[in-house]
Amino acid sequence: NTTLKNSVYNGKSYNENVKIGSIITDSNLNKYAIAIAATEPLREDRDKVLKSSITFPQKLISKITFRSPRLDTNNPAVKDALKRHIKQSTKIIENVGLSVKEFNTISRQLKVDFDLRNIVMQQAYLYRLESNINKNHAFELVQPI
């Protein structure tokens, strides 16, 4: 059972086709944006390890050589990076007040609702900027004069 709903999130209007009783609420979208901003450094750290573990084996198909990327999932560093990312991201998601299931449901909705996704990702970007600014100010306060 779905309905077309004209909604406003963060002062911007969008139309969403949502299930009645959906978890797509302004509050949950805000929590999602906070979680995205907070987990971005974790994703960057994970991706550095993964990128360093990618190989490009060559394949010969019909006299054409292809190089397709392959990630060594047996590499202990890759396994550790993936486990650490999941564990830390889960902690952050739950600390902002979402379950992992709710976070993933919102992610799936945002994959098909581009307008809403852009709004939420802009808000996450602003949270990330604010975090960086506050971090820099805190750092400046403890610097010797």
N, C-alpha and C positions, 0 to 999 in steps of 0.2 A: 504494500500500500504506500504510494508515494504522492507527493504534492509538490507543485512548483511554488517556491517561497521567495519573495523579494526580501532580501536581508541586507543589513548593514553591519559590516565588521570594520572596526577601526575607522569609522567615518566614511567608508566607501561602500557603495551599493553594489550588490551582485545578485543574480538569480541563481538559486540552487534547486536542484531536483533531489529532494531528500526523503528518506523513509520517515514516517511519523514515529516520534520517539527517538530520533537520531541523536548520536553523540556530537554531531556537528553543531556546536553552540558557540557563541562569542567567547564564553569563558574557556571552553576547551580549545578553541582556535588560538587564543592568547597563550594558553599553557603550551600548546604545540610549538608556537613561535619561540617561546622561551627555551623549550627543549632543543629545538633546532639550533638556536644561537649557542647554547651551552655545549652541545655535542660536536659542534663544528671543529674545534681543535682536536678532539678525539679522532674524528674522521680523518683529519689531515695527518695525524701521527700514524694511524693505521695504513693510510694510503702510501706513505713514504716507504714503509716496510714492504708492502705489496709490490710497489713499483720496482723496488730493488730486487725482487724475487721473480720477476717476469722474464721468461726466455722466449726466443723467437725461433723455434725449430723450422727448418725448411721442409716443404712438401712439394713433390713433383707431381703435378696433375696435368695430363695431356700436354706435355712438353713445356709447361709453364711452371715456374717455381714460385710458390707462395710462402710467405713467412707469416704464420699465425701466432699470436701471443699465447703463451701458456704459463699459468701460475702453478708453481710447485707447492701443492697443498700438503705435501709431506714434510716440508721445511719447518723445523721447530720454531723459527722466528715468525713465520707466517701464522702458524697455529696459535702462538702466544699473542700475536697482534690481534688476531680475530677474536680470541677469547677475551682479551683485555677490553677491546672495543665493545663487545656485547655486554660484558659485566658492568663497565662504567656507564655506558649509555642507558642501560636498564635502570641503574641507580638514579641517574639524572631524570629520566622520564617519570619514574615513580615519585621522586622528590618534588616535581612540579605539580603533581596531582593527577597524573594519567596512568592508566595501566598500559603495558606494552601492547595489549590487544587494542585498546582505544587509540593509541598512537598509530598503530599499523592501519586501523580502519580509516583514520583521518588521512593518512598518507595515500591510501588507495583512492579516497574521494578527491584529493587534490590532484591526483594524476589525470583525472577526467574533467575537472573543473578548473580550467586554466586561469580564469579571472580571479577566482578565490585563491588559487595557488600563488599568483603574483602578489596579491594583497598580503597573504600570510608570510611569504618569503621576504617581502619588503619590511614587514614588521620584525621578522627575525633578524634581518640585516641591521635595523635600527637598534635592536637589543644588543647585538654584537658590538656595534660602534660604541654604544653607551658603556658596555662592559670594558672595552679597551680604554675609553676616556677615563673612567673611574679608576681603572687599574693604574694608568699613567699618573693620575693625580695623587693616588695613594703612594706611589713610588716617589714622586717629587717631594711629598711631605716628610719623608724619612731621610732625604738626602742631606748631608752636612752642608752648612752654609760657608 
